[in-house]
Amino acid sequence: MAFWQVTLPTSPETADALTNFLWEQGALGVVEEEAPPTPAGLRAFFADTASSAGLARALSAYQASLRSLGFAVAVDAPEITPLHDELWASAWQQAFPPRPVGDRLLVVPPWEALGPAGDRHRVIIEPGRAFGTGQHGSTEGCLRLLEESLATAVAPPERVLDIGTGTGILAIAAVKLGAPAVLALDVDPDAIAAARLNAERNGCGDRIVVAMHGPEPLATPCPLVLANLLTHTHVALVSHYARLTEPGAVLILGGILVGEDARVVSALAAAGFALDGRVTVEGWVSLRFHAPAGHR
């Protein structure tokens, strides 16, 4: 036996918090399972040097803390089972099959990089700690809106800004779909490392600049801005979205739970943005706005 597999139920409201906690406990990989018939939940893999009893206690205590804050958390204890080396590799790889997105994209992990792609653009993403493997509903929604926007544009946008790039998946897809240059931002060192690695792996390293900071120091507006973040972050960044979008620019936002989208739409409408696209995937909403023609 070489690994422990930890499985526990979750919900859209608690998945990110529990995922981060699993990484902090030393997980080698975390998989979020959403698609039916599998119940929503997380699978995490740990080396067998970790204490299974210690993991169970830590997770149970963290679930209890979330419950005390009012989150709906299952009372079931985490399930921890042993996995042999070859089973770990199989379980990890099977969690990230090639995923067609929209009409022109195919998101694949590195071990599927040489597989058939047909007439789709292959986007190679290494699953890891940074967010954005293409298997999550919020990422897929953003990719679909991005593809549609670039397919209908008169010309590719000269510059693209990707705020909270994670693995770099949106930036890479933008380049594959015709954008000549992307500035990808994140404040997480793990995300910066992952985005740079994935950009090189996709042959896009010369067209994607990855920088570790938020949008605050930027001054140059862009014709296309992407941000796959959470609702409260979008609301907090409205003034920066207005400042960093050219007149008539496209703004694509993801990471918004169903039921929270009205709050984002209202905040952007107050800044003059017009909603013109919406995609819902597995409980997550992605939105596309156009900046007002003369808002600068």
Rosetta blueprint (number, residue, H / E / L):
1 M L
2 A L
3 F E
4 W E
5 Q E
6 V E
7 T E
8 L E
9 P E
10 T L
11 S L
12 P L
13 E L
14 T L
15 A H
16 D H
17 A H
18 L H
19 T H
20 N H
21 F H
22 L H
23 W H
24 E H
25 Q L
26 G L
27 A L
28 L L
29 G E
30 V E
31 V E
32 E E
33 E E
34 E L
35 A L
36 P L
37 P L
38 T L
39 P L
40 A L
41 G E
42 L E
43 R E
44 A E
45 F E
46 F E
47 A E
48 D L
49 T L
50 A L
51 S L
52 S H
53 A H
54 G H
55 L H
56 A H
57 R H
58 A H
59 L H
60 S H
61 A H
62 Y H
63 Q H
64 A H
65 S H
66 L H
67 R H
68 S H
69 L L
70 G L
71 F L
72 A L
73 V L
74 A L
75 V L
76 D L
77 A L
78 P L
79 E E
80 I E
81 T E
82 P E
83 L E
84 H L
85 D H
86 E H
87 L H
88 W H
89 A H
90 S H
91 A H
92 W H
93 Q H
94 Q H
95 A L
96 F L
97 P L
98 P L
99 R E
100 P E
101 V E
102 G L
103 D L
104 R L
105 L E
106 L E
107 V E
108 V E
109 P L
110 P H
111 W H
112 E H
113 A L
114 L L
115 G L
116 P L
117 A L
118 G L
119 D L
120 R L
121 H E
122 R E
123 V E
124 I E
125 I L
126 E L
127 P L
128 G L
129 R L
130 A L
131 F L
132 G L
133 T L
134 G L
135 Q L
136 H L
137 G H
138 S H
139 T H
140 E H
141 G H
142 C H
143 L H
144 R H
145 L H
146 L H
147 E H
148 E H
149 S H
150 L H
151 A H
152 T H
153 A L
154 V L
155 A L
156 P L
157 P L
158 E L
159 R L
160 V E
161 L E
162 D E
163 I E
164 G L
165 T L
166 G L
167 T L
168 G L
169 I H
170 L H
171 A H
172 I H
173 A H
174 A H
175 V H
176 K H
177 L L
178 G L
179 A L
180 P L
181 A L
182 V E
183 L E
184 A E
185 L E
186 D L
187 V L
188 D L
189 P H
190 D H
191 A H
192 I H
193 A H
194 A H
195 A H
196 R H
197 L H
198 N H
199 A H
200 E H
201 R H
202 N L
203 G L
204 C L
205 G L
206 D L
207 R L
208 I E
209 V E
210 V E
211 A E
212 M L
213 H L
214 G L
215 P L
216 E L
217 P L
218 L L
219 A L
220 T L
221 P L
222 C E
223 P E
224 L E
225 V E
226 L E
227 A E
228 N E
229 L L
230 L L
231 T H
232 H H
233 T H
234 H H
235 V H
236 A H
237 L L
238 V H
239 S H
240 H H
241 Y H
242 A H
243 R H
244 L L
245 T E
246 E E
247 P E
248 G E
249 A E
250 V E
251 L E
252 I E
253 L E
254 G E
255 G E
256 I E
257 L E
258 V L
259 G L
260 E L
261 D H
262 A H
263 R H
264 V H
265 V H
266 S H
267 A H
268 L H
269 A H
270 A H
271 A L
272 G L
273 F L
274 A E
275 L E
276 D E
277 G E
278 R E
279 V E
280 T E
281 V E
282 E L
283 G L
284 W E
285 V E
286 S E
287 L E
288 R E
289 F E
290 H E
291 A L
292 P L
293 A L
294 G L
295 H L
296 R L
